[in-house]
């Protein structure tokens, strides 16, 4: 399945408590269970005002449907074409 990076604008996100983040994760997990196996959440990066989530999904529509059902913004959904890291620059 394709991999996607989702950008969510959430002002004040960085000030949420651990309990609030857990509640958000729980909501997401419930929707994911309903949509399985069409979309899967891998992990997210939380910043002060945004969340960047990494998903694998059938398509962008499945990612957006998860956001709609969960009540989450999905301000940008981008399909990952390639993953690189420091070893990409190593000469064989």
N, C-alpha and C positions, 0 to 999 in steps of 0.2 A: 504494500500500500504506500502511496505517496506520503511524504512528511511535510508538515506545514508549520510556519511560525505565525502566531496570532499576536497582534498588538492590541492591547486593551487600555484605553485612556480611563484612568480611575483616580481622579484628584484626591489626594490625602491617603492613598493606599498605604504608603510607608508608615503611617501612624496607626494602622489597624492592629489590634491585639492578636495574640496567638489564638485566642478563642474565636475571634471574628474570622481569621484566616481559615481555621478548622471548619467553621460553619460553611464558608464559601466552598471549601474543598468537598464537604459532604454533599452539598447541593449539586456540584458538578458530578460527583461520583454516582449519584442517583440517576441523573440524566444519562450518563455514560452507560449505566447498566441497562437502561431502557433501549438505548441505541446500539448496543453491542451486536455484532462485531464491526460495525461500520465506522466507528470513531473511537480512538484511544488517546488518552492524555498521558504524555511521557513525563513532563515536568514543566515548571514555570519559574521565571525570574521576576522577583518583586522589586520595584524601585519606588521612589517617593510618590510618583503620580502615574505610573504605568505598570502593566504586567505583560511580560512576553512569555507566551505559552508555546510549547512544542507538542504537536499532535501527529499521529498518523491517522489517516482517514481515507475512505473511498474517494472523496473529492472535496472541493471547497464547500459545496452545498451541505455536506454532512457536518463540517466544522461550524458553519453558520447556523445550522439547525440546532446544534448543541448550545450555541450561544443564545439563541432565541428562547429555547425551552428553559434554560437555566437563568435567564434574565441578566446575562453578561453582555457587555459591549464586545464587538469584534470589529474594531475600527479599521484594521488591515489584516488580511489573510493572504499570506504569501507561500507558495509552494517552494520547497527547498529543491534546488536542482543539483547541488553538489555540496559536500561537506569537506572543508579543508582544516588542517591544523599545522603546527610547526613542522611536522614530519613531511608535509607536502613539498616543502622546499629543499628537502635533502636530496642530494645527487646519489643515484644508485651506484 
